[in-house]
């Protein structure tokens, strides 16, 4: 409810929206779909993305695609693939491939995004019966996670130290 109020604080988003407002709306909706898909609510994520597609038709005059951050595009592709993996593995794999391509275009992708994308691709490959490729993407996810853990500060945070004591 609070997110909806924040999103609508500058007025409705539609044919007369500005580029920054459209980017903000797309970002919020893509993140919502990614959360829904990540929580296993793939039908809800699919409906959210269908609504986003209908909205994009309303703002087609805006150069939205060129203003979206890469991470937002990747999250929307990840959510779409998760929504499709149970019903259309081939199309889910196409979206996973697109997410992988966008991920590899980033000079330093965030570790959480790399892990999520590789795990999604593994799930899509598995659903399509491509077990070797699925296992390879699981290994890539593990490597991305290990790299992220290796860069963490080994000193415990003060709040964690107090709770652990």
C-alpha positions in Angstrom: 0.0 0.0 0.0 2.8 2.4 0.9 4.6 1.5 -2.3 1.5 2.3 -4.3 1.2 5.7 -2.7 4.9 6.5 -3.4 4.5 5.4 -7.0 1.4 7.5 -7.5 2.8 10.6 -5.6 3.5 12.4 -8.9 0.2 11.5 -10.5 -1.0 8.7 -12.6 1.5 6.9 -15.0 0.1 6.7 -18.5 0.4 8.3 -21.9 1.5 11.6 -20.5 4.1 10.4 -18.0 7.6 11.7 -18.0 10.6 9.5 -18.7 11.8 9.5 -15.1 8.3 8.7 -13.8 8.0 5.9 -16.4 11.4 4.5 -15.4 10.5 4.6 -11.8 7.2 2.8 -12.4 8.8 0.1 -14.6 11.5 -0.4 -12.0 9.0 -0.8 -9.1 6.8 -3.1 -11.1 9.7 -5.3 -12.3 11.0 -5.6 -8.8 7.6 -6.5 -7.5 7.3 -9.2 -10.2 10.8 -10.5 -9.3 9.9 -10.7 -5.6 6.6 -12.5 -6.5 8.5 -15.0 -8.7 11.2 -15.5 -6.1 8.5 -16.3 -3.5 7.0 -19.0 -5.8 4.0 -16.8 -6.8 4.7 -17.3 -10.5 1.1 -16.7 -11.6 1.0 -13.4 -9.7 4.4 -12.5 -11.3 3.1 -13.3 -14.7 0.0 -11.1 -14.2 2.2 -8.3 -12.9 4.3 -8.5 -16.0 1.3 -8.7 -18.3 0.0 -5.5 -16.7 3.5 -4.0 -17.2 3.3 -4.9 -20.9 -0.1 -3.3 -21.3 1.2 -0.2 -19.6 4.2 -0.1 -21.9 1.9 0.1 -24.8 0.4 3.3 -23.3 3.8 4.9 -23.0 5.3 3.7 -26.3 6.2 7.2 -27.3 8.8 7.3 -24.5 12.4 6.0 -25.0 11.9 3.8 -22.0 14.2 1.0 -23.0 17.3 3.2 -23.4 16.7 4.7 -19.9 16.3 1.5 -17.9 19.2 0.4 -15.8 20.6 -3.0 -16.8 19.8 -4.6 -13.4 16.1 -3.6 -13.8 16.0 -5.2 -17.3 17.7 -8.4 -15.9 15.2 -8.6 -13.0 12.3 -8.3 -15.4 13.7 -11.0 -17.6 14.3 -13.2 -14.6 10.8 -12.7 -13.3 9.3 -13.4 -16.8 11.4 -16.6 -17.1 10.3 -17.8 -13.7 6.7 -17.2 -14.5 7.1 -19.2 -17.7 9.3 -22.1 -16.7 6.4 -24.4 -15.6 4.3 -23.8 -18.7 6.7 -23.0 -21.5 10.3 -24.1 -20.8 11.4 -23.1 -24.3 10.3 -19.5 -23.9 11.6 -19.4 -20.3 15.0 -20.5 -21.6 14.9 -17.7 -24.2 14.2 -15.1 -21.4 17.0 -16.7 -19.3 19.4 -16.4 -22.2 18.5 -12.8 -22.6 19.1 -12.2 -18.9 22.5 -14.0 -19.1 23.5 -11.8 -22.1 22.6 -8.6 -20.3 24.4 -9.8 -17.2 27.6 -10.5 -19.1 27.4 -7.0 -20.7 27.9 -5.5 -17.3 31.5 -4.7 -16.3 31.0 -5.7 -12.7 27.6 -7.3 -12.1 26.4 -7.4 -8.5 27.0 -10.8 -7.0 23.3 -11.2 -6.0 22.2 -10.6 -9.5 24.7 -13.0 -11.0 23.7 -15.7 -8.5 20.0 -15.2 -9.2 20.4 -15.2 -13.0 22.6 -18.3 -13.0 20.2 -20.2 -10.7 17.3 -19.2 -12.9 19.1 -20.3 -16.0 19.8 -23.6 -14.3 16.2 -24.1 -13.4 15.1 -23.3 -17.0 17.7 -25.7 -18.5 16.5 -28.4 -16.0 12.9 -27.9 -17.0 13.9 -28.3 -20.7 15.7 -31.5 -20.0 19.2 -30.0 -20.5 20.8 -31.4 -17.3 24.5 -30.8 -18.2 23.8 -27.1 -18.9 21.7 -26.9 -15.7 24.6 -28.2 -13.6 27.0 -25.8 -15.4 24.8 -22.9 -14.4 24.6 -24.1 -10.8 28.4 -24.2 -10.8 28.5 -20.6 -12.1 26.0 -19.6 -9.3 28.2 -21.2 -6.7 31.3 -19.5 -8.1 29.6 -16.1 -8.1 28.5 -16.7 -4.5 32.0 -17.8 -3.4 33.5 -14.7 -5.1 31.1 -12.5 -3.2 31.8 -14.2 0.2 35.6 -13.9 -0.5 35.3 -10.1 -0.8 33.4 -9.7 2.6 35.2 -8.0 5.5 36.3 -10.8 7.8 35.7 -8.5 10.9 32.3 -9.1 12.5 29.9 -6.2 12.6 29.5 -4.7 16.2 25.8 -5.4 16.3 26.4 -9.1 15.3 29.1 -9.4 17.9 26.8 -8.1 20.6 24.0 -10.5 19.6 26.3 -13.5 19.3 27.8 -12.9 22.8 
